[in-house]
Amino acid sequence: MEIKFYADPAHGWGEVPVSLIKELGIADKISHYSYMRGEMAYLEEDCDLSVFLMALEAKGVKPQFVEIHTNNDSPVRRYQSFKLSN
Protein backbone atom coordinates (compact mmCIF):
# COMPACT_ATOMS: atom_id res chain seq x y z
CA MET A 1 0.00 0.00 0.00
CA GLU A 2 1.22 3.48 -0.88
CA ILE A 3 0.39 6.52 1.25
CA LYS A 4 0.89 10.02 -0.09
CA PHE A 5 2.25 12.23 2.69
CA TYR A 6 1.49 15.91 2.17
CA ALA A 7 3.75 18.25 4.13
CA ASP A 8 4.21 21.97 4.50
CA PRO A 9 6.70 23.82 6.74
CA ALA A 10 4.53 23.32 9.83
CA HIS A 11 2.68 20.00 9.51
CA GLY A 12 1.94 16.86 7.52
CA TRP A 13 -0.95 14.55 6.62
CA GLY A 14 -1.22 11.05 5.21
CA GLU A 15 -3.80 10.55 2.46
CA VAL A 16 -5.85 7.38 2.94
CA PRO A 17 -9.25 6.15 1.72
CA VAL A 18 -12.13 6.86 4.09
CA SER A 19 -13.42 3.37 3.27
CA LEU A 20 -10.23 1.85 4.71
CA ILE A 21 -10.61 3.85 7.93
CA LYS A 22 -14.15 2.43 8.22
CA GLU A 23 -12.97 -1.08 7.38
CA LEU A 24 -10.29 -0.93 10.09
CA GLY A 25 -12.92 0.24 12.63
CA ILE A 26 -10.98 3.33 13.72
CA ALA A 27 -13.21 6.17 12.47
CA ASP A 28 -14.15 7.06 16.05
CA LYS A 29 -10.45 7.45 16.92
CA ILE A 30 -9.73 10.08 14.24
CA SER A 31 -9.73 13.67 15.51
CA HIS A 32 -11.04 16.86 13.94
CA TYR A 33 -7.38 17.83 13.31
CA SER A 34 -7.51 15.55 10.28
CA TYR A 35 -9.31 16.46 7.08
CA MET A 36 -11.52 14.98 4.36
CA ARG A 37 -12.04 15.67 0.68
CA GLY A 38 -14.31 13.39 -1.28
CA GLU A 39 -13.54 9.77 -0.46
CA MET A 40 -10.07 10.53 0.91
CA ALA A 41 -9.01 11.39 4.45
CA TYR A 42 -5.87 13.35 5.33
CA LEU A 43 -4.72 12.09 8.71
CA GLU A 44 -2.63 14.50 10.76
CA GLU A 45 0.83 13.20 11.47
CA ASP A 46 0.99 13.58 15.27
CA CYS A 47 -1.75 11.20 16.43
CA ASP A 48 -4.29 10.17 13.81
CA LEU A 49 -1.82 8.81 11.27
CA SER A 50 -0.21 6.72 14.05
CA VAL A 51 -3.61 5.23 14.95
CA PHE A 52 -4.11 4.30 11.31
CA LEU A 53 -0.62 2.82 10.95
CA MET A 54 -1.02 0.70 14.10
CA ALA A 55 -4.32 -0.67 12.74
CA LEU A 56 -2.63 -1.50 9.43
CA GLU A 57 0.30 -3.14 11.21
CA ALA A 58 -2.16 -5.32 13.14
CA LYS A 59 -3.38 -6.57 9.72
CA GLY A 60 0.20 -7.23 8.58
CA VAL A 61 0.31 -4.32 6.12
CA LYS A 62 3.43 -2.15 5.84
CA PRO A 63 2.80 0.94 3.72
CA GLN A 64 5.26 2.86 1.59
CA PHE A 65 5.26 6.65 1.81
CA VAL A 66 5.57 9.15 -1.02
CA GLU A 67 6.19 12.67 0.28
CA ILE A 68 4.69 15.71 -1.42
CA HIS A 69 6.18 18.85 0.13
CA THR A 70 5.39 22.51 -0.35
CA ASN A 71 7.10 25.55 1.14
CA ASN A 72 3.68 27.26 1.39
CA ASP A 73 0.59 26.26 3.34
CA SER A 74 -0.63 22.90 2.06
CA PRO A 75 -4.02 22.86 0.30
CA VAL A 76 -4.98 20.14 2.81
CA ARG A 77 -5.48 22.91 5.40
CA ARG A 78 -8.51 24.13 3.40
CA TYR A 79 -10.32 20.78 3.31
CA GLN A 80 -13.21 20.03 5.66
CA SER A 81 -12.44 18.64 9.12
CA PHE A 82 -12.72 14.87 9.44
CA LYS A 83 -16.17 13.75 10.53
CA LEU A 84 -18.18 10.74 9.50
CA SER A 85 -21.92 10.71 9.90
CA ASN A 86 -23.55 7.58 11.21
N, CA, C and O atoms as a GROMACS GRO file, in nm:
protein
  344
    1MET      N    1   0.085  -0.117   0.000
    1MET     CA    2   0.000   0.000   0.000
    1MET      C    3   0.090   0.124   0.000
    1MET      O    4   0.191   0.130   0.070
    2GLU      N    5   0.049   0.222  -0.081
    2GLU     CA    6   0.122   0.348  -0.088
    2GLU      C    7   0.040   0.459  -0.024
    2GLU      O    8  -0.080   0.472  -0.050
    3ILE      N    9   0.104   0.538   0.061
    3ILE     CA   10   0.039   0.653   0.125
    3ILE      C   11   0.110   0.779   0.081
    3ILE      O   12   0.231   0.793   0.099
    4LYS      N   13   0.033   0.871   0.022
    4LYS     CA   14   0.090   1.002  -0.010
    4LYS      C   15   0.092   1.083   0.119
    4LYS      O   16  -0.009   1.093   0.190
    5PHE      N   17   0.208   1.142   0.148
    5PHE     CA   18   0.225   1.223   0.269
    5PHE      C   19   0.245   1.367   0.226
    5PHE      O   20   0.348   1.402   0.170
    6TYR      N   21   0.144   1.450   0.253
    6TYR     CA   22   0.149   1.591   0.217
    6TYR      C   23   0.207   1.669   0.334
    6TYR      O   24   0.161   1.656   0.447
    7ALA      N   25   0.309   1.750   0.307
    7ALA     CA   26   0.375   1.825   0.413
    7ALA      C   27   0.396   1.969   0.371
    7ALA      O   28   0.425   1.999   0.255
    8ASP      N   29   0.383   2.058   0.469
    8ASP     CA   30   0.421   2.197   0.450
    8ASP      C   31   0.520   2.231   0.561
    8ASP      O   32   0.554   2.142   0.639
    9PRO      N   33   0.568   2.353   0.573
    9PRO     CA   34   0.670   2.382   0.674
    9PRO      C   35   0.627   2.353   0.819
    9PRO      O   36   0.713   2.337   0.906
   10ALA      N   37   0.498   2.347   0.845
   10ALA     CA   38   0.453   2.332   0.983
   10ALA      C   39   0.392   2.196   1.017
   10ALA      O   40   0.389   2.158   1.134
   11HIS      N   41   0.342   2.122   0.917
   11HIS     CA   42   0.268   2.000   0.951
   11HIS      C   43   0.263   1.905   0.832
   11HIS      O   44   0.308   1.937   0.722
   12GLY      N   45   0.207   1.785   0.858
   12GLY     CA   46   0.194   1.686   0.752
   12GLY      C   47   0.072   1.598   0.772
   12GLY      O   48   0.021   1.585   0.884
   13TRP      N   49   0.026   1.538   0.662
   13TRP     CA   50  -0.095   1.455   0.662
   13TRP      C   51  -0.077   1.338   0.567
   13TRP      O   52  -0.023   1.354   0.457
   14GLY      N   53  -0.123   1.221   0.608
   14GLY     CA   54  -0.122   1.104   0.521
   14GLY      C   55  -0.257   1.088   0.455
   14GLY      O   56  -0.360   1.093   0.521
   15GLU      N   57  -0.257   1.070   0.322
   15GLU     CA   58  -0.380   1.055   0.246
   15GLU      C   59  -0.419   0.907   0.240
   15GLU      O   60  -0.344   0.824   0.189
   16VAL      N   61  -0.537   0.876   0.293
   16VAL     CA   62  -0.585   0.738   0.294
   16VAL      C   63  -0.734   0.735   0.260
   16VAL      O   64  -0.805   0.832   0.285
   17PRO      N   65  -0.782   0.624   0.204
   17PRO     CA   66  -0.925   0.615   0.172
   17PRO      C   67  -1.011   0.611   0.299
   17PRO      O   68  -0.980   0.539   0.394
   18VAL      N   69  -1.118   0.688   0.298
   18VAL     CA   70  -1.213   0.686   0.409
   18VAL      C   71  -1.267   0.545   0.428
   18VAL      O   72  -1.289   0.501   0.541
   19SER      N   73  -1.288   0.474   0.319
   19SER     CA   74  -1.342   0.337   0.327
   19SER      C   75  -1.249   0.245   0.406
   19SER      O   76  -1.295   0.154   0.475
   20LEU      N   77  -1.118   0.268   0.397
   20LEU     CA   78  -1.023   0.185   0.471
   20LEU      C   79  -1.026   0.218   0.620
   20LEU      O   80  -1.011   0.130   0.704
   21ILE      N   81  -1.046   0.345   0.653
   21ILE     CA   82  -1.061   0.385   0.793
   21ILE      C   83  -1.183   0.315   0.852
   21ILE      O   84  -1.178   0.263   0.964
   22LYS      N   85  -1.292   0.313   0.777
   22LYS     CA   86  -1.414   0.243   0.822
   22LYS      C   87  -1.389   0.094   0.837
   22LYS      O   88  -1.428   0.034   0.936
   23GLU      N   89  -1.325   0.036   0.737
   23GLU     CA   90  -1.297  -0.108   0.738
   23GLU      C   91  -1.212  -0.148   0.858
   23GLU      O   92  -1.233  -0.254   0.917
   24LEU      N   93  -1.116  -0.064   0.895
   24LEU     CA   94  -1.029  -0.093   1.009
   24LEU      C   95  -1.098  -0.066   1.143
   24LEU      O   96  -1.046  -0.104   1.248
   25GLY      N   97  -1.215  -0.002   1.140
   25GLY     CA   98  -1.292   0.024   1.263
   25GLY      C   99  -1.231   0.131   1.351
   25GLY      O  100  -1.244   0.125   1.473
   26ILE      N  101  -1.166   0.229   1.291
   26ILE     CA  102  -1.098   0.333   1.372
   26ILE      C  103  -1.155   0.472   1.349
   26ILE      O  104  -1.097   0.570   1.397
   27ALA      N  105  -1.265   0.485   1.278
   27ALA     CA  106  -1.321   0.617   1.247
   27ALA      C  107  -1.345   0.700   1.373
   27ALA      O  108  -1.326   0.821   1.372
   28ASP      N  109  -1.387   0.633   1.481
   28ASP     CA  110  -1.415   0.706   1.605
   28ASP      C  111  -1.288   0.751   1.678
   28ASP      O  112  -1.296   0.825   1.776
   29LYS      N  113  -1.172   0.707   1.630
   29LYS     CA  114  -1.045   0.745   1.692
   29LYS      C  115  -0.975   0.858   1.617
   29LYS      O  116  -0.869   0.905   1.660
   30ILE      N  117  -1.034   0.903   1.506
   30ILE     CA  118  -0.973   1.008   1.424
   30ILE      C  119  -1.027   1.144   1.470
   30ILE      O  120  -1.148   1.163   1.482
   31SER      N  121  -0.936   1.237   1.496
   31SER     CA  122  -0.973   1.367   1.551
   31SER      C  123  -1.015   1.466   1.443
   31SER      O  124  -1.001   1.440   1.323
   32HIS      N  125  -1.066   1.579   1.487
   32HIS     CA  126  -1.104   1.686   1.394
   32HIS      C  127  -0.982   1.761   1.341
   32HIS      O  128  -0.996   1.853   1.261
   33TYR      N  129  -0.861   1.723   1.384
   33TYR     CA  130  -0.738   1.783   1.332
   33TYR      C  131  -0.700   1.721   1.197
   33TYR      O  132  -0.609   1.770   1.130
   34SER      N  133  -0.768   1.615   1.160
   34SER     CA  134  -0.751   1.555   1.028
   34SER      C  135  -0.858   1.613   0.937
   34SER      O  136  -0.951   1.679   0.982
   35TYR      N  137  -0.843   1.587   0.807
   35TYR     CA  138  -0.931   1.646   0.708
   35TYR      C  139  -0.989   1.541   0.614
   35TYR      O  140  -0.944   1.427   0.610
   36MET      N  141  -1.090   1.584   0.536
   36MET     CA  142  -1.152   1.498   0.436
   36MET      C  143  -1.173   1.579   0.308
   36MET      O  144  -1.196   1.700   0.312
   37ARG      N  145  -1.166   1.510   0.197
   37ARG     CA  146  -1.204   1.567   0.068
   37ARG      C  147  -1.249   1.451  -0.018
   37ARG      O  148  -1.170   1.364  -0.053
   38GLY      N  149  -1.377   1.451  -0.052
   38GLY     CA  150  -1.431   1.339  -0.128
   38GLY      C  151  -1.421   1.210  -0.049
   38GLY      O  152  -1.462   1.205   0.067
   39GLU      N  153  -1.366   1.108  -0.111
   39GLU     CA  154  -1.354   0.977  -0.046
   39GLU      C  155  -1.218   0.955   0.020
   39GLU      O  156  -1.184   0.844   0.061
   40MET      N  157  -1.140   1.064   0.031
   40MET     CA  158  -1.007   1.053   0.091
   40MET      C  159  -1.002   1.129   0.223
   40MET      O  160  -1.063   1.235   0.239
   41ALA      N  161  -0.927   1.073   0.318
   41ALA     CA  162  -0.901   1.138   0.445
   41ALA      C  163  -0.753   1.178   0.448
   41ALA      O  164  -0.669   1.112   0.387
   42TYR      N  165  -0.724   1.284   0.519
   42TYR     CA  166  -0.587   1.335   0.533
   42TYR      C  167  -0.558   1.338   0.682
   42TYR      O  168  -0.594   1.432   0.753
   43LEU      N  169  -0.492   1.231   0.728
   43LEU     CA  170  -0.472   1.209   0.870
   43LEU      C  171  -0.350   1.286   0.920
   43LEU      O  172  -0.240   1.271   0.867
   44GLU      N  173  -0.372   1.369   1.022
   44GLU     CA  174  -0.262   1.450   1.076
   44GLU      C  175  -0.155   1.360   1.133
   44GLU      O  176  -0.183   1.254   1.189
   45GLU      N  177  -0.032   1.405   1.118
   45GLU     CA  178   0.083   1.320   1.147
   45GLU      C  179   0.107   1.289   1.294
   45GLU      O  180   0.166   1.186   1.325
   46ASP      N  181   0.063   1.375   1.386
   46ASP     CA  182   0.099   1.358   1.527
   46ASP      C  183   0.029   1.241   1.596
   46ASP      O  184   0.093   1.164   1.667
   47CYS      N  185  -0.101   1.228   1.575
   47CYS     CA  186  -0.175   1.120   1.643
   47CYS      C  187  -0.254   1.032   1.547
   47CYS      O  188  -0.240   0.909   1.550
   48ASP      N  189  -0.335   1.093   1.464
   48ASP     CA  190  -0.429   1.017   1.381
   48ASP      C  191  -0.360   0.923   1.283
   48ASP      O  192  -0.404   0.810   1.264
   49LEU      N  193  -0.252   0.968   1.221
   49LEU     CA  194  -0.182   0.881   1.127
   49LEU      C  195  -0.122   0.761   1.202
   49LEU      O  196  -0.118   0.651   1.148
   50SER      N  197  -0.075   0.782   1.325
   50SER     CA  198  -0.021   0.672   1.405
   50SER      C  199  -0.129   0.569   1.437
   50SER      O  200  -0.102   0.448   1.433
   51VAL      N  201  -0.249   0.615   1.470
   51VAL     CA  202  -0.361   0.523   1.495
   51VAL      C  203  -0.387   0.437   1.372
   51VAL      O  204  -0.404   0.316   1.383
   52PHE      N  205  -0.388   0.501   1.256
   52PHE     CA  206  -0.411   0.430   1.131
   52PHE      C  207  -0.299   0.329   1.104
   52PHE      O  208  -0.326   0.214   1.068
   53LEU      N  209  -0.175   0.371   1.122
   53LEU     CA  210  -0.062   0.282   1.095
   53LEU      C  211  -0.059   0.163   1.190
   53LEU      O  212  -0.022   0.053   1.148
   54MET      N  213  -0.096   0.182   1.315
   54MET     CA  214  -0.102   0.070   1.410
   54MET      C  215  -0.211  -0.030   1.369
   54MET      O  216  -0.192  -0.151   1.382
   55ALA      N  217  -0.324   0.021   1.320
   55ALA     CA  218  -0.432  -0.067   1.274
   55ALA      C  219  -0.389  -0.145   1.150
   55ALA      O  220  -0.421  -0.263   1.136
   56LEU      N  221  -0.315  -0.080   1.060
   56LEU     CA  222  -0.263  -0.150   0.943
   56LEU      C  223  -0.162  -0.257   0.983
   56LEU      O  224  -0.165  -0.369   0.932
   57GLU      N  225  -0.073  -0.220   1.074
   57GLU     CA  226   0.030  -0.314   1.121
   57GLU      C  227  -0.035  -0.439   1.181
   57GLU      O  228   0.014  -0.550   1.163
   58ALA      N  229  -0.145  -0.419   1.254
   58ALA     CA  230  -0.216  -0.532   1.314
   58ALA      C  231  -0.270  -0.628   1.206
   58ALA      O  232  -0.292  -0.746   1.233
   59LYS      N  233  -0.292  -0.576   1.085
   59LYS     CA  234  -0.338  -0.657   0.972
   59LYS      C  235  -0.221  -0.709   0.887
   59LYS      O  236  -0.242  -0.776   0.786
   60GLY      N  237  -0.098  -0.677   0.930
   60GLY     CA  238   0.020  -0.723   0.858
   60GLY      C  239   0.057  -0.640   0.735
   60GLY      O  240   0.132  -0.686   0.649
   61VAL      N  241   0.005  -0.518   0.727
   61VAL     CA  242   0.030  -0.432   0.612
   61VAL      C  243   0.136  -0.328   0.649
   61VAL      O  244   0.125  -0.260   0.751
   62LYS      N  245   0.238  -0.315   0.564
   62LYS     CA  246   0.343  -0.215   0.584
   62LYS      C  247   0.341  -0.120   0.465
   62LYS      O  248   0.384  -0.157   0.356
   63PRO      N  249   0.292   0.002   0.486
   63PRO     CA  250   0.280   0.094   0.372
   63PRO      C  251   0.412   0.159   0.333
   63PRO      O  252   0.507   0.166   0.412
   64GLN      N  253   0.416   0.205   0.210
   64GLN     CA  254   0.526   0.286   0.159
   64GLN      C  255   0.476   0.430   0.154
   64GLN      O  256   0.359   0.454   0.124
   65PHE      N  257   0.563   0.524   0.183
   65PHE     CA  258   0.526   0.665   0.181
   65PHE      C  259   0.588   0.736   0.062
   65PHE      O  260   0.703   0.712   0.025
   66VAL      N  261   0.509   0.826   0.003
   66VAL     CA  262   0.557   0.915  -0.102
   66VAL      C  263   0.530   1.056  -0.052
   66VAL      O  264   0.415   1.094  -0.034
   67GLU      N  265   0.636   1.134  -0.028
   67GLU     CA  266   0.618   1.267   0.028
   67GLU      C  267   0.597   1.372  -0.081
   67GLU      O  268   0.667   1.375  -0.182
   68ILE      N  269   0.499   1.457  -0.056
   68ILE     CA  270   0.469   1.571  -0.142
   68ILE      C  271   0.482   1.694  -0.053
   68ILE      O  272   0.397   1.718   0.033
   69HIS      N  273   0.587   1.772  -0.074
   69HIS     CA  274   0.618   1.885   0.013
   69HIS      C  275   0.599   2.017  -0.059
   69HIS      O  276   0.628   2.029  -0.178
   70THR      N  277   0.549   2.115   0.015
   70THR     CA  278   0.539   2.251  -0.035
   70THR      C  279   0.600   2.345   0.068
   70THR      O  280   0.595   2.318   0.188
   71ASN      N  281   0.656   2.454   0.023
   71ASN     CA  282   0.710   2.555   0.114
   71ASN      C  283   0.604   2.656   0.157
   71ASN      O  284   0.631   2.745   0.237
   72ASN      N  285   0.482   2.641   0.103
   72ASN     CA  286   0.368   2.726   0.139
   72ASN      C  287   0.272   2.644   0.224
   72ASN      O  288   0.299   2.526   0.251
   73ASP      N  289   0.161   2.703   0.265
   73ASP     CA  290   0.058   2.626   0.334
   73ASP      C  291   0.004   2.520   0.238
   73ASP      O  292  -0.026   2.549   0.122
   74SER      N  293  -0.008   2.398   0.287
   74SER     CA  294  -0.063   2.290   0.206
   74SER      C  295  -0.211   2.314   0.178
   74SER      O  296  -0.282   2.364   0.265
   75PRO      N  297  -0.258   2.278   0.059
   75PRO     CA  298  -0.402   2.286   0.030
   75PRO      C  299  -0.486   2.201   0.126
   75PRO      O  300  -0.604   2.229   0.145
   76VAL      N  301  -0.426   2.100   0.186
   76VAL     CA  302  -0.498   2.014   0.281
   76VAL      C  303  -0.562   2.097   0.391
   76VAL      O  304  -0.669   2.063   0.440
   77ARG      N  305  -0.497   2.205   0.432
   77ARG     CA  306  -0.548   2.290   0.540
   77ARG      C  307  -0.685   2.351   0.508
   77ARG      O  308  -0.756   2.395   0.599
   78ARG      N  309  -0.723   2.354   0.381
   78ARG     CA  310  -0.851   2.413   0.340
   78ARG      C  311  -0.961   2.309   0.322
   78ARG      O  312  -1.074   2.344   0.289
   79TYR      N  313  -0.930   2.182   0.342
   79TYR     CA  314  -1.032   2.077   0.331
   79TYR      C  315  -1.120   2.078   0.456
   79TYR      O  316  -1.086   2.141   0.556
   80GLN      N  317  -1.232   2.008   0.449
   80GLN     CA  318  -1.321   2.003   0.566
   80GLN      C  319  -1.261   1.914   0.674
   80GLN      O  320  -1.190   1.818   0.645
   81SER      N  321  -1.291   1.946   0.800
   81SER     CA  322  -1.244   1.864   0.912
   81SER      C  323  -1.303   1.724   0.901
   81SER      O  324  -1.414   1.706   0.851
   82PHE      N  325  -1.228   1.626   0.950
   82PHE     CA  326  -1.272   1.487   0.944
   82PHE      C  327  -1.393   1.466   1.034
   82PHE      O  328  -1.391   1.501   1.152
   83LYS      N  329  -1.497   1.411   0.977
   83LYS     CA  330  -1.617   1.375   1.053
   83LYS      C  331  -1.699   1.282   0.966
   83LYS      O  332  -1.732   1.314   0.852
   84LEU      N  333  -1.731   1.168   1.021
   84LEU     CA  334  -1.818   1.074   0.950
   84LEU      C  335  -1.954   1.073   1.016
   84LEU      O  336  -1.964   1.066   1.138
   85SER      N  337  -2.057   1.082   0.935
   85SER     CA  338  -2.192   1.072   0.990
   85SER      C  339  -2.230   0.926   1.001
   85SER      O  340  -2.182   0.842   0.925
   86ASN      N  341  -2.315   0.897   1.095
   86ASN     CA  342  -2.355   0.758   1.121
   86ASN      C  343  -2.455   0.709   1.022
   86ASN      O  344  -2.498   0.594   1.030
   0.00000   0.00000   0.00000
